[in-house]
């Protein structure tokens, strides 16, 4: 059943540009990668970071700068942004990983805001104007200025990322992460170097978040302070919680809903879209504690259980 659902989702993604705007679809894919990377940290390791915008936006600036100013290829620029996000994740992780709960969250938030103010002051980032006019270039002979071509490139990268995350979650490494989330003291008593596993998860999550930010630059051809602002960190938390923490497909569903709603409501309600997103978050916390996918999965399991108990 799960494989059938994945096949149907992939088929829908391949056909989606025929009925939906490719740029909107690419934005959904970028944020789906971002939310899935964040969920790897929160949902499977139990670490709540309020500073993931630093990796997302930092990689966006690096990719945009190297393409526009250094004339790097899109592949090299995206790789540079991803590597920088991983290095930044290692630095932030080393500083924050020994703290827990709200202290961990506040340290990540403070360091992310530090990067935000650096981006305001550096001339290379364009200050409040951001990096504008970033060319898409070509990749292996493919003209990325064509929205449809770029969409299928990003879809391919997205599928590879989701497969990587799925394999990581179900690997022995992923099982240790789940053990740390459930009972860190017991994981320590079993001989696992908990801080090392947390740091590895943090770096992987940061790297994939950076990949999402670098791809977003190719889509919109600019990087702005919004990408590194703490609101971006709040958005990815909302996407993950709405879709379902600790589920593979939950962050993808949450990202799709939030991005689509923001796109549809922005022209109609303006600044009130933030209030609406906040209301959705409150309703989700009150009514869907496990998120959309989590609640749907629990309902399906109860349904199967009732059928089995009745002898069907």
N, C-alpha and C positions, 0 to 999 in steps of 0.2 A: 504493500500500500504506500509506504514511504517513497519507494523508488518510482512508483507511478505518479505520485504527486510532484516529485522533482522533475520527471520527464515532461509533465504537463506544464509546469512552471517555465521550464526552459523553452518549450515550444511556444508558449505565450510570449515570452521575451523576444524570441526570434521574429514573431509576427507583429509585435506591438507597434513598430514604426509605421505600419500601414494605417493605423487608426489614431495614433497619438504623436504629439510633437517630439521629435528625437531629442531635442535639448532638455526637455522636461524629463524624459526617460533617462538620459545620461546623468542628470542631477540626482534622480532617485537612486541609480546604481552607485554613484559616488558616496552618497550618505548611507546607503545600505552597507557598503564596505566599512565606513566609519563606525556605524552602530555595531556591526558584527565584531569589529576589532575591540570596541569598548566593552562589549558583552563578554569577550574572552577574559577580560580582567575582572569585571564586576560579577557576571553571572557564574563564572567557573572558578574564580580565585577568591571572590569575596572582597575585592578591593574597590572602593568607591573613589574614583579620581574626578576632581572638579577642574582639572587642568589639561584635558585632552585637546583642547583647542590649540594649545601651544604646538603640538605635533602636527595637527591638521593644517593650521595656518603657517607654521614655520616651513613646512615642506612646500606649501603653495608659493610662498615668497621665493624660496630657493629655486624651484622649478621655473617660475616666471622670470626671475632675474637671469638665470643661466641661458634660457632660450632667447630672451630679448636682447640682453647685453653681451653675452658671450657666444651667441649663435650656436649653442649646443643643439643636438638633435633631441626630439621629444623623448626618445627612449633614455638617453643619457641624463636629461634633465629630471625625468620622473625618478630614475634610479638615484640621482643625487639627493632629491628631496626625501626619498624613502630612507636612504642611509643616514642623512642628517637627523631625521626624526628618530631613528633608532639610537643614534649617539646621544641625542637630547634626552630620549627616554632612559638611557642608561644613567645619565647624570642625575636626572630628577629622581629616578628610582633609587639610586644609591643614597640620596639625601632623605627620601621619604619612606622607604620600605620598612624601616625598623619601627615606624609608628603605626598605630592602628586607629580605626574608626574615624572620628571627626578630625583628629590630629593629622592623619594621613591626607584626608580630603583638603584640609586647609593649607597644608604645605604644597600640595600640587597646585592649588588655586593661586597661591602667592607667587610661585615660580612662573606659572603661566602668565600672570599679570605683569611680571617683570619683563617677559618677552614682549608682551603687548606694548609696553612703554618704550622698549628698545626699538620696536618697529615704527613707532611714532617719530622717533628722533633720527633714525638712520636715513641719510639721503638716498641710499640704495633701494630702500623700500617705497620711496615716494611719499612718505609721511601720511597725512590724512587723505591724500589723493590715491594712494596705493599704486600698484604696478598696472598700468593700462597698456593696451595694444600688444599683448603677448601673441606672437604668431603661432599657429598650430604646427606648421611645417609638414614634413612627410615621414612616414615610417615604412621601411622596406618597400619603397615604391608606391605606397598608398598615400593619397592626398587627404590629409586629416582636416583640411578646410571644409570638406564635404561632411555635413552633419551625419548622414547615414553611415558613411565609412567609419567615422570616429565612434559612432554608437556601437557598431559591431566589434571594434577594437576594445572598447571599454567593457562591453558585455563579456568578451573572452577573458579579459583580466579579472573581471568580477567572479566568473565561474571558477577560475583557478584559485582565487582567494577564498571563496566559500568552501572549495574542496580542501584546501590547506587547513582552514579552521576546523572543518569537520574531522579531518584526520588527526589534528592536534588534540581535539577534545576526546576522541576515542582511543588515543594512544596511551601507553603507560605514563607518559608525562602528564597528559590530561587527567588521568585518574588520580595522580598525586595532587594536582591542583584542586580537584574536587574534595579530596581528603582534607586539604588545608582549609578549604572553605567551610567544611562541615565541622571539623574539630582540629584546630591547629595544634593544640597541646598533644593530642594523640599522634599526629603526624610527626611531631618532634620526638616523641617517645619511641616511635618506630625507626628512628635513625635518619630521617630525611632532613636535608639542609633546607629548611623552610624558606629562609631569606633568599637563598640562591634560586629556588623555584619561583618565588614571587618576582624576583628581579628579571628572570628570563621571560616570564609571562608579561611583565610590564614592558620590556623592550620589544617583544613581538607585537603587543598591542599598539605601542607607539609607532612602530615601523609601518604597520598596516594602516594606521590612521594617517600617517604621512603620505602613503601611497594614494589614499583617497583624496587628500588635499591637493597633491600634485596633479592628479587626473582632473580635478575640478578646474584647475587653471587652464588646462587644454580645452575644456568645454566652454568656459565663459571668457577666456582670453584676458583675464585680469585677476589680481589678488589684492584684497583690501583688508583693512583693519578688522572688519567683521569676522574674517576667518580666524583671527587670533583672540577675539574678545571672549570674555567669560560667558556671554550669552550662547556662543557656539557650544561650549562645554555643557551648558544647561540643555540645549536642544538635543544633544546626543544622549543625555541621560533620559530625557522625555521619550525619545524614540525607542530606547531599549526597554524602559519600563512599560510603555504602552504596548509594545509587541510581545514582550514576555522575557523576563530575566532568566537566564539559564536555559534558553531554548535556542536551537540552531537557526530556525527560520523567523523567530520572533522579531529580532532587530530589523530584518529585511521588511517585514510587514509594517512595523512601527515607522521606519524611515519612509516607506512608500506613502503611508497615510499622512504623515506630518508634512512632507514635501508637497504632496498633491493639494492638501488643504491650504497651505500657505500660498501656493501658486494661484489657486482659485479664489481665495478670499482677499488677497492683497489689494486688488483693484476695487473691490466692493466695499470693504470696511476700513482699509488703510491701516492706521496704527493699532486699531482694535484687534488685529489679528493676534497680537501678543496676549491680549486678555483672553481671547477664545482658546488659544493654545494652553494657557494656564488653567482655564476651566476644564478642558479635556483631561489635563493631568490630574486634577482633583477628582474628577469622576472616575478615572482609571484607578486611582489609589483606593477610592471608596468601594467601587463596584467590581473591579477586575484586578484583584490583588496579584494574581499571577500573570496579568497581561492577556491580550487577546488570544495569542497562540497557546499560552499556558492554560487558560480557562477552557478553550476549545479541546485541548488534549485531555484535560481532566474530565470534561463532559463525555468525550468519546470513550475513555476508559471505564467510566461509570456505566455507560450504555452497554459496552461489551460485557462488563461484569454482571449486569442485570440479565442479559441474554443467557450467559453461561449458567447463572444460578437457576434460571427458569427451565433449563434443559433445551434451549433453542440451538 
